[in-house]
Amino acid sequence: MDTVGIRADADVDARLMLRNRDNNKGALVLIHNRKETGGKKVSVSTADWGPVRAAWLVTWQGIKALKGKANGNNWEFEIPIDKYSAAFLVNESEPLVDKRLLPLGIPSGMAVSGQASVLNINPDPMDLTLRVTGPSGFGGDAVKIKAEPGISIPISLSYSADGKAKIGERVDLLLEISLGSGLLSSKKMDWLLPARIIGPLDARLKRTAEREMTLILKNRTNKELNGKFKIAMETAKVISFEPSSEKFRVPANGVSEMKIQADLVNLEVPESAVAKITLEDGGQEEAYACVGPFLMNADFERSNFGLSLPLADGGWEYDRFFALQGGRYDKLDTAPQIVFKGAYRGKGCLLVPKGGNAHITWNVWLPPNKKYKISVAIKRATPQDGGFSMSMASDICAAPWLGNTKTPKLNEWEVFTGEFKSINASPYWQAVFHSSPAGDVYYDALEIEEIP
């Protein structure tokens, strides 16, 4: 972005990007109205690419025509009071195309449908023909539209894959647009669609309740799919299915869901659940979900093996602290870690060293709209700071702050308890074991129990 060729009133920061080549001549102006004041103006030089034949203002409310006037080789316009906005000043332009909603995965021998959007920023309507093309056996039918100025037009496009294509094969398709009338008539443009051949079934497995997983099967084809599935877990036991068998039927272009009841609460460590799916024609798919207890390693009896410090969480926390200290192992002594002496219960407890970073984990999984009792043992050397808190991913603090007291016991374990209800939101919670700038803080025996 440049400031050459543009002038703005006081308290307005305006930057310019020019396009000046065949079929694309115009300017994009980014505007920062610092004090959000009305009546401010911007002037842009059009000597190299003008005159301005159409102008558009873009704000958070959308796009609309922009009024202005030519003054010699400059074009002047008044900006809105919005803090941030943009302006398109156009002499001539190809249509602007958004292809993000066109699917890049295509089942072999099947058709898929998606949507492209076209925005004409010229002053006159444009007749356009859109289609997806590709190698022999790939592509779709053409769609013709009339694109009026300043209106984003959604276009539904369908295209198919060759029946001999193999799953996993990469195929480069093109979104091709032909201009039949208007300023750029008889011109063709294309955009790459890096597609890949995929299976007929989109399978997802996720935990949906305290003792429940849901297998979601989406049929990508226009014919019914039938088959069977099997759930495999390391230690957890499957209790029942809904429907009552491991067979499934997914209607054409439809979705089917299977509920799996399993003993997930009594897990001591996280593990993977795998849904192995076999179609009647022999095709296979797999879906995965990570399941585990309410809070993994809540008694701090496990640590990372093979690392320079027995950190309390997975490698992510180790890498994070390592990066914060500029890659120096000798500076990790303030990182939260597990110590195997003086625990409240068992052999291990969590140490958050004096002046160090809090221990933060996202390993808490709580079903929504349930009531819980929570408790944690804390030992500290100073009454300043420390304590345990939990919040949602959106930082909504719905659990009590345990250990938030001005007169705690010092150098001995103290158990804090509280109750709370999980709200109707994401089941994933952040747990924070807070540090103190004045002394070490120890934590142990965190317990979360569902209550009536």
Buried (B, 14 or more C-beta within 10 A) or exposed (E): EEEEBBBBBEEBEBBBEBBEEEEBBBBBBBBBBEEEEEEBBBBBBBEEBBEBBBBBBBBEEEBEEBEBEEEEEBBEBBBBEBEEBBBBBBBBBBBEBEBEEBBBEBBBBBBBEBBBBBBBBBBEBBBBBBBBBBEEBBBBEEBEBEBEBBEEBEBEBBBBBBEEBEEEBEBEBBBBBBBBEBBBEEBEBBBEBEBBBBBBBBBBBBBBBBBBBBBBBBBBBEEEBEBEBEBEBEEBEBEEBEEEEBEBEBEEEEEBBBBBBBEBEEBBEBBEBBBBBBBEEEBEBEBEBEBBBBBBBBBBBBBBEEBEBBBBBBEEBBEBBBEBBEEEEEEBEBBBBBBEEEBBBEEBBBBBBBEBBBBBBEBBBBBEEBEBEBBBBBBBBBBEBBBBBBBBEEEEEBBBBBBBBEEBEEEEBBBBEBEBEBBEBEBEBBBBBBBBEBBBBBBBBBBBEBEE
